[in-house]
Amino acid sequence: MKKLILLLSAVVIMASCSDDKTTNPDDNNPTASGTYFATTQGSYWIYENETEDAAQGSVVTNDSVALESIEQKDGKEAYNCKTYTDSDNNGSFETNSGTGTFYATEEGKLYIHKDAFLPAGLGSGSLLDLSGQIEFKNDWVKIADDSDDDWDIVKSDINLTLPGLGFDVTGKLDSEGENTKNTKEVIVNGEKLTTYGYKVDINFNGEIAVTGFPVAINFTSTTTYWVAKGIGPVLIETLPVEIGGLAGGFIPSQPGTTSTLKTYFIAK
């Protein structure tokens, strides 16, 4: 069940950095673009990801995200980004995660393709395959919009059996996006970036049947994306997930994570 909560509350994307003022990017800075993503092949971003382990210590990993191709996908010009991991923290990003994440952008908007909204453990062909259960509004999931206060992402009924455990989980999963209308001034490589905050909530309310006895379970996973125009996500902050209902008595809460942009390169 712990694995289910982790997977359900995961939203795949990139990451970030912080500080606390606002600034107006000048006309020659790439952040002055009206789009929330770099759009040139060969661009890359390097992120430091920090989470808490079981002993409440800090675990740090590093990822390099590379924009490897630009192609048409489900009605949008899509940017295919692949993630490479520095598995031994020696500065060499040798491990390909095996996943390509498609992004799309418009003026003041950022999208991720629905195929990447679900992590691999919940996607097509996996043991916990939710791809046929989750009803997306469309093929592209909006995670940022400077002209909209809030928007629906997912409303779905969930009915599955946890493999190996035999526990039946039923309930309703929904997800919404929100424009926080807050900004953060972030320093990356000595450069001031104005970032804009967008929040995505994933909510689950339902029951888990243990030996035929239904037990209430609910949780909310909240992730805030701080994005810079012309660059993309700079900081991603996911709060700890507290398990509610009677199931909260025996299912531990999940730690929060922070991803921070350490450096980036925007190809010409």
N, C-alpha and C positions, 0 to 999 in steps of 0.2 A: 504494500500500500504506500509505503514511503516513496518507492520508486515511481508510483503513479502520480503522487502529488508533485514530485520534482519535475516529472515530464510534463504534466498538465500545466504547470506554472512557468515553463520555460518559453521564452520568446526569443528566436534566434535573431541576432543582429550583431553590431560591432560595438565600439566603446570609446574611452573618454578622459576628462581632466577638470579641475575646479578652482574657484576663486569667487569674488563676489561684487563686482561693479558692473556698470554697463558702459558701452562705448559705441561710437558710430564708425563702422568700417569705412575707410576711404575708397575712392572710386577705383584705385589701382590694385586693391587687395582682392584676392579671389573670394573672400567672404561677402563681397558686395553683390555677388550674383543673387538673383531672386530664387534660384533653385537650391534645394537642401542636399545636394550630392554632387560630387565630382563626376564629370561625364566623359572623361578622356581615358582611353585604354592605356594601360601602363601605370596608372595611378595606384598608390598603395597607402595603407594605414597600419601603424603598429600600436597595439593596445596592451596594457597591463591589466590583468584581471585578478581581483582579490576576493576571496571568500573565506568563510570560517570553517575549520574542520571540526570533527566530533569533540575534540578536547578544547574547543574555543580558541584555537590558535589560528594564525593567518596563513592561508595557502595562496601563493602568487604564481600565476602562469602568464605567458606572453604569446600573443598571436600576431601574425602578419596577414592582413587581408589585401588581396591583390585584385584589381579590376582587369580581368583577363580577356573579356570579349564583350562586344556590344551587338545585340541582335533583337529582332522583333519577337515578342512573346505576348500572346493573348491581348493584342490590341495596343500594346505600348512598346516604346523603345526601352529595352531592358539591359541592365548592366550586370553582367555575370561576374560575381566576386567569389574567389576561393580563399579559404582560410588555411594557413600553414602555421604549425605550432612549434615553438622552441621547447621541446619536451624536457631537456636537461638544463635549461637556462644558461646555455653557453653562448647565446647570441646568434645561433644558426637555426633558422626556421626550416627544419628538415622534414617534418611530418605533415603530410597533407591530410586534412580531416576527412577528405573524400566527399565533401559536400560543396555544391555550388549554390550560392544564394543570389537570387535575382532581385535587384532594386529598380525602381522607376521613380522619376521626379517630374514635377510640373512647377509652375510658379507658386512658391510658398507651400509646396506639398511634397511628402516623401512616402513611398509605398514599398512594401515587401511582398513578393509573390506568395500566394497561399501555400505553395509547396514547401516553403521555408518557415512558415508560421508554426507548423508542427515539427518538433525535433524528430530525429531518425527513429527513435524508439516508439513513436506513435504514428509514423507514416506508413505508406502502402507497403505491404509485405512483412511488416514487423509483427511480433507477438501481440503487442498492444496497438493494433491497427485501428485508429480512429478516423482515418481519412474518409471512410464511407458514412460516418456519423455526424461529423461537424459540418454544419450548413453555413458556408461563407456567403456574405452578401454579394461578393463578386470575386474574380480571380486575383485581384490585387487588394491587399490589406493596407489601409491607410494608417500610418503611425504618426504623421505630422500634417497639420493644416493650419496656416496662419489666418485663414478666413472663416473658420468654423469653430464654434465653441466646444462641441462634442459630437460624437458619431458612434453608431453601432458597428461592431465588427463581426461578432458571432452570437447566435442564439441556437443552442442545440440540445436535444435530449441525448443522454449517455446511458447506455445499457451494455455492460461488459462483465466478463468473468476474469479475475486476475489469474494469469497462468501460473500453475504450480501451487496455488493457494486454494483455488476453488471458491474464493469470495466473490459474490455478485455485487457490482457497484451500479447503482442507478441514480439518476438525477438530472439536473439541468446545468449546462455550462453556458455562460455568456461572457462577452468581452466588449468593452467600450473604450474609445479614445477620448481624450480631453485636452484642449488647449489651456495650459496653466496660465498663460499670459505673463509668465515670469521670464526674466533673462538672467544669465550668469556671464560675467566676463572671465574668460579662461586664458591662461598663458600656456602656449605650447611652443617649445623651441624659441622662447623669448618673444613670441608674437602674440598680441592680444586678439582673441577671438570672442565675438559676441555670440552666445549660444541662446537658443530659445527652447523652453521646456514643454514637453508633451508627455502626458501620462496615459498608460494603457493598463486597465484593470482586467484581470481574468477571475471570474467568480464561479464557484461551484457550490451547489446546494443539493444534497441527496441523502442516500442511505447506503450503507454497506451491510450485507447480510452475512453474519458469521454463524455458521451451523444453523442457518434458516432464521436466525433472529435479527431483525433489522435494527441498525444503530445509526443515528443521525450523524452526518458529516458535512462540514462546510468549510470553505476557505476562500480568501481573496489574495491574489498575487498582484502587487502593484509595482510597475516599472516606469520610471521617468527617463525619457530620452532627451538629452540636451544636444541640439543639433546646430551646426554653423552653416550658413548659406555658402554654397560653392564647395563645401568640404564633406559634410555628412555628420553622423553621430560623433560627438566629442566626449560625452560622458553618459554612461548608462547606470542608473542606480535602481537596484531591485531590493525592496524591503523584505525582511524576514517574513515567512508565511506561517501564521498561527493557525493550527487546526482547531476548528470549533465543533460544537455538537458533542454527543457522548463519545464519539470516536477520538476526540481530542485528548481523552484521558490516557489513551494507549498509543497514539501516533504522535511522534515528536514533531515539534515545529521545524521548519526548514530555514537554514541561514540565508541572510541576504548576500548580495554580490554587488561589487562595483567594478566597472570597466572604464579605464582611463586612457585616452589617446596620448601617447608619448611622443610620437613624431609621425609625419605624413609627407607624401610627395604627390603633387598634382601634375600629371604629364601635360605638355603643351599640345 
